[in-house]
């Protein structure tokens, strides 16, 4: 099954107020495994970058000034997405921006039926825990040391690893039934099992061992058990038995 994990960086929080996508990163999964295929693009939003947004992702007006508009790369993006399910963290945010950009290009909206929200998955699996991408990376041991600023492709790559863990872990795709079935004919029939009879081992101390034990006991200086004459007599009688 093919799925696409994606993330966006934007000029703000609300596309209805004129905020735009400035970066998108997509990672291809097939059967929950990264294939190495990605899509990554920066876009000129056609508006000034608010300083608070720039502090989050580090994308400045100068950096974005020579980048294409979203409409110039929309065909490439759609070719990559195909009709695969789309996975994002807090996916309604990313879908709102993606579909706003699609509308601006005169394209059909991406149906929400294709949406998989890892935030919702995390809340269902870990109620009461922290659900940020950083928190999930820490929970699942995903290395996020390069995540100094938000970046769409890096975040999509991290989220892809988190998504695999949220949906069953790295054992997904292992065909356990097949090797078990292959091993089945090799099992011995219980009725044909051969019982091997071994000669019982002798565990009784020999006379020489008993003598060495008595000599060892005699060398002990004021042992606690010697303070009880009854216990000592019983111990000696057991050794001599």
Buried (B, 14 or more C-beta within 10 A) or exposed (E): EEBBBBBBBBBBEEBEEEBBBBBBBBBBBEEBEBEEEBBBBBBBBEEEBEEEBBEEBEBEEEBBEEBBBBBEBBEEBBEBBEEBBBBBBBBEBBBBBBBBBBEBBEBEEBEEEBBBBBBBBBEEBBEEEEBEBEBBBEBBEBEBEEBEBBBBBBBBBBBBBBBBBBBEEEEEEEEEEEEEEEEEEEEEEEEEEEEEEEEEEEEEEEEEEBEEEEEEBEEEEEEEEEEEEEEBEEBEEEBEE
